Amino acid sequence: MRLKNGNFYTDSRTNKVYRLNEDNKGSWYLSTHDDEDNNQMSRTSGRNMMKMLKSFYNKVNDS
């Protein structure tokens, strides 16, 4: 699995869509369209983000 800034993922528990983001310090976080940088999830390392995505999220296919 490779992380890519801007990819979209669906939470398998809630069906809510999130965007994967990388900050300027190399940390990763998920945000929703309506977050507008106000309620971003906590930032984590790439390794931890990959574990979380594999456990709870499904990648949205580009069409």
N, C-alpha and C positions, 0 to 999 in steps of 0.2 A: 504494500500500500504506500502511496506517495501523497503527501499533503499538497494541495494547490490552493493558494489564495483565491477566493472568489467562487469555489465550488459550492454547490448547494446540497444539503442533506436533510432528510426527513426523519424526525424522531419517531422511532417505531412504537413508542408508548402513547404518543399524543397526536401523531400525524402532522405536527407543526413543522414548517420548513425553516431551516436555518442556513445562514451563509457562513462559510469558513473564512476567517480573517487572520492575517499575520500582522502583528504590530511591528514598529520600527526596532524593537529589541529582540525579535525572533521568537516571541511567544505567540501562541495560537489561541483563538477564542471563537465562539459561535455567536452570531447575532441574528435578529429577525429584522425584517424590513421596517417594522414600526418602532424598533429600538432607537434609531437615530442617535447612536452613541450614548444613550442615557442608561440603558439597562443591559449592558453586555454581560455575558457570563464571565466567570473568572478566567483569567488567562492561565495557560499551562504550557508545558514543554511539548515539543512535537511528538515525542514518544508517548506521553500520557494522552494526548489528543487522539493519536491513532488507536490506542486501547479503547478509549471512550467511543469513538466512531464505530469501531468494530462491534462493540457490545450493544449499543443502543440506537444506531443511526443507519439509514440506507441512503446511498448516494443517489441523487436525482440525475437521471440521464439527460444529456444534452440532446435536443432534437433539432 
